[in-house]
Amino acid sequence: MRSHGIAALALLALGCSGAHAAGCTALADAATGRVLRQDGACGERVTPASTFKIALSLMGYDSGYLSDEHLPALPFKPGYADWMPSWRATTDPSSWIKNSVVWYSQLLTEWLGDARLRHYVTAFGYGNADLSGDAGQDNGLTHAWLTSSLQISPLEQLAFLHRLIARELPVSARAYDMTARLTLVGVLPEGWEVHGKSGNGLRQNPDGSSARRLQVGWFVGWAVQGTRVVAFARCLADETPQQDSAARRARESLLRELPALLATVSGAPQRNSSNSPAATANSR
């Protein structure tokens, strides 16, 4: 992780598409905020799904709920979200991010409380900042980012990641450092150090209900090489039912393509070259 003194900053949002999915691709210059390229409906908001854990990590370390990579280590209890076998175990900050454990996020937001969570989300300028949750359920504190009210677009993911990279968010230096440590994915052969978080969910129908067989997948983060930092967000929206996780497809395809895509980053603006709609998502 680098501080706001970086001389050369660029932002890259990468959408993905294929035979069964629609997506968004956008690039912007971080120093000026000028969008250099966007393909698809990059302004369409969808649920952040588990990419919201990047924001939650900043909140957790800034508030003191999270101590380091391994504390607090919290035991799984019956009644917690247990959709994945890996969630049915004692979880610490490192395994929370690695395994994308929903109940650990919910314990964090319950500890923060409504007022502090709203303060952070508003201060971060995070998407629509709507923490109301499901209509009539009064569950925003634990479900707003889960197939619910909180929505963010690929371009808004970029804006949030830019402020994170530039250390312009109202959190402590330790919050930035620990979040970078938790989100480390690895180093590409070309020397780019990649940080990121995936997120998986379901598309939503116009009435807000879930299209239960149509997934949305994210992979967002940043790559560092020397004084260059490139942030990315890939959003994939299935148009036909798929068996494999959309988040896994978004992450794996992005990591395969990232070296070539990073090599093409330039200051030459390009016109929007796609009119494919982004989906509204439902996620974990």
C-alpha positions, 0 to 999 in steps of 0.5 A, spaced: 500 500 500 502 506 498 500 513 501 497 519 497 504 522 495 504 517 489 506 521 483 503 516 478 496 514 479 491 511 475 484 507 476 482 501 472 475 498 472 474 492 468 468 489 466 467 482 463 462 479 458 462 473 455 457 468 451 452 468 458 454 475 461 454 482 461 459 487 464 462 493 464 469 496 462 472 503 464 478 506 466 480 513 469 486 517 471 486 518 478 490 524 478 484 528 475 478 523 475 477 523 468 474 517 465 479 514 460 475 509 457 468 505 459 465 500 456 458 498 458 453 501 463 458 502 468 454 507 472 449 502 473 448 500 481 448 493 483 449 490 490 456 491 492 456 483 495 462 481 499 466 487 496 463 491 501 468 487 506 474 492 503 470 498 506 468 494 513 475 492 514 477 500 514 471 501 519 473 495 523 480 497 524 479 504 525 474 503 530 478 498 534 473 492 533 479 489 529 486 488 532 491 485 527 490 479 522 488 474 527 484 478 533 479 477 534 478 470 533 470 469 534 467 462 534 462 460 530 455 459 533 448 455 531 444 461 527 449 464 524 449 464 516 453 458 514 451 457 507 459 455 506 462 449 510 468 454 511 464 459 515 462 453 520 469 455 524 472 460 528 474 466 524 479 471 524 480 477 520 484 474 515 480 468 514 474 473 514 476 476 508 479 469 505 473 465 506 468 471 505 464 470 512 458 473 512 456 472 519 463 475 521 461 482 517 454 482 521 458 481 528 462 487 526 456 492 523 452 490 530 458 492 534 459 499 530 451 500 531 447 504 526 449 511 527 457 509 526 456 505 520 452 510 517 457 515 519 462 511 515 458 509 509 456 517 508 464 519 509 466 514 504 461 516 499 460 509 498 455 508 492 447 510 494 449 510 502 442 506 503 443 502 509 435 501 510 435 494 508 429 490 506 423 493 506 419 492 512 424 488 515 428 493 519 435 489 518 439 494 514 445 494 520 446 486 518 443 486 511 444 492 507 449 490 502 446 483 502 441 483 496 438 489 499 438 497 499 446 498 499 448 499 491 454 501 488 456 502 480 463 500 477 465 507 477 463 509 484 467 503 486 473 506 482 471 513 486 472 509 493 478 505 491 481 512 489 480 515 496 482 509 499 489 508 495 490 516 496 488 515 503 483 521 503 478 517 507 477 519 515 480 512 517 487 511 521 493 509 518 493 502 521 486 501 518 489 502 511 495 498 512 491 492 515 486 492 509 492 492 504 495 486 508 488 482 508 487 483 501 493 481 498 492 476 493 499 475 490 504 478 485 504 477 478 510 475 473 511 482 471 512 485 478 505 488 480 502 486 487 495 485 487 490 486 492 483 485 491 476 482 494 471 478 490 463 478 491 457 474 489 450 475 489 444 474 485 441 479 480 434 483 482 428 484 478 425 491 477 420 490 483 426 488 487 425 481 488 431 476 486 432 472 480 435 466 484 438 463 478 442 469 475 448 471 478 452 477 479 460 477 480 465 482 482 472 482 483 475 489 485 482 492 488 488 495 486 495 493 483 502 496 485 508 496 481 513 501 484 510 508 484 504 506 480 497 504 483 492 501 478 485 500 482 480 495 478 473 493 479 470 487 474 462 486 474 459 480 471 452 479 470 449 473 468 444 473 463 443 465 463 443 460 469 450 458 470 453 453 475 460 456 477 460 462 481 460 469 478 465 471 483 470 466 481 469 467 474 470 474 475 476 474 479 479 468 475 478 471 468 481 478 471 487 475 474 488 472 467 487 478 463 490 483 468 498 483 466 496 485 458 490 490 461 495 494 465 500 494 460 495 498 455 493 503 461 494 510 457 492 517 457 488 517 451 480 517 452 476 513 449 468 513 447 463 508 451 463 502 446 457 498 449 450 499 450 449 492 454 445 494 461 449 492 467 444 488 472 442 490 479 444 485 483 443 481 489 449 478 493 453 475 499 
